[in-house]
Amino acid sequence: MTLRFYDTASAEVRDFVPLVPGKVSLYYCGATVQGMPHVGHIRSAIAFDQLTRWLEYRGFRVTVVRNVTDIDDKILAKSEASFHPDFEQEPGAVPEEEWWALAYRYEQEFLKAYDTLGVSRPTYEPRATGHIPEMHALIQQLIDRGHAYPALDGSGDVYFDVRSWNKYGALTRQKIDDMQGAADADPRGKKDPRDFALWKGYKEGEPTTASWVSPWGTGRPGWHLECSAMVTKYLGTEFDIHGGGLDLRFPHHENEMAQSQAAGHGFANFWMHNGMVTYQGEKMSKSVGNTVSPAEMLEIAPPRVVRYYLGQAQYRSVLDYQPTSLQEAAAAVERIDGFLARAVRALSSDGALLFGSHGTVPEAFAAAMDDDLNVPQALAALHDTVRAGNSALTDGDLAATRQALASVTDMLRVLGISDAAQPAVDDQATSALGTLIEAQLAARAEARSKKDWAASDAIRDTLAAAGVLVEDNADGATWSLQRG
């Protein structure tokens, strides 16, 4: 077994060897909770959930930290707008909402979306506002080492001096002189326009609740500083993997790496970034109107189908949304569920099914996941196993069916598809439904025996309209509920 992942910092696929044998430390950037989750947030969470699940399957104990940015310019601006007389309500927006209430409300929306789509809860999910002392300590380290300075205009800002760190730009392979100025604060107090804010001094009109006392004056932390302080508190100054969306490489991750290494920290051994989600080949944009939200997807398809779609591509590649994307994902999930239903029915009647048993994932699946999480190839192995399982059912080979069922179950668990939310099951209603469907199938079988094909087709069409898929095979007809 050799795990290999693409490392953005070295721009190559490297063998993964954890810093501590048997353990993996993973940090990935969570949400800035200033609005409803968008599809990019959820795709990123699913990608790193797949990574976590595969590392755990391979026997590692994984510590996952995913942050919540609950203090930010956008959060303050949105809160301020809610107090304005001509405030326009977005869906779920609250008039005269304090910034901390707004942030908490949206944080709950993210948690709901993660849970619905089967994203495992991290080991810990720290909030930025809970780590101000750690941020002060990191700023002081940088000042003491000559890599940060208080603003020259007396504003109370503190900046990272990018020219003091000769490795600045290494993550994204850029030269300082080719970069634009950092737009996170007024450049008047900076030595260089590209210097970025570690601490932002309090400004007149801002809520006093959004500021903390510091050695450099009352204010609040800069975005980039927050992650460096939180990850080192929980995972140490050197850890295995730092992840996030491709859009965070610059400036966020570039600045994180620079300030942390300038403070003397080894920081991340691997940098992993997931690709973007596009809409029919174009970048999603609210102004253009070509966006689709997780909530909108969940109105079209059930969570397992949405999870399948958002997790089906190799994590570094672009995932393109088309009007038929969820239909195609639903068809794939339906094929899997059809096999599961048939296998469970056959093995249950045989008295041989052991729920909770584990199979061994196929070698092709394991090789694909070991190779930088090649999920498309892993899904190909999953569907090959489903086809083999269906053939075993047709042949009456219960031993092969049982093995296929166990393998499919394990693969679904690794990919997180089995953990996405499903409608609650009412056992009594399910039993009654099964009885009614079996009665319809018996009537259909009688019609077929009399060669009354019109009556047979009418029964099948009626069941199909009710969401019941009927499949004819050598042993008679079987049924399953269509998903989506």
Secondary structure, DSSP 4 states (H G I P E B T S, - for coil): ---EEEETTTTEEEE---SBTTEEEEEE---B-SS---HHHHHHHHHHHHHHHHHHHTT-EEEEEE-BB---HHHHHHHHHHTSTTPPPPTT--TT--HHHHHHHHHHHHHHHHHHTTPPPPSB--BGGG-HHHHHHHHHHHHHTTSEEE-TTSSS-EEE-GGG-TTTTTTTT--GGGSPPPTTS-GGG-SSTT-EEEEEE--TTS-GGG-B--TT-SEEE-HHHHHHHHHHHHH-SEEEEEEEEGGGIIIIIHHHHHHHHHTT--EEEEEEEE--EEETTEE--TTTT----HHHHHHHS-HHHHHHHHTSS-TTS-EEE-TTHHHHHHHHHHHHHHHHHHHHHHHHHHT---TT------HHHHHHHHBT--HHHHHHHHHHHHHHHHHHHHHT-HHHHHHHHHHHHHHHHHHTGGGS--PPP-HHHHHHHHHHHHHHHHHHHHHHHTT-HHHHHHHHHHHHHTTEEEEEETTEEEEEEPP-
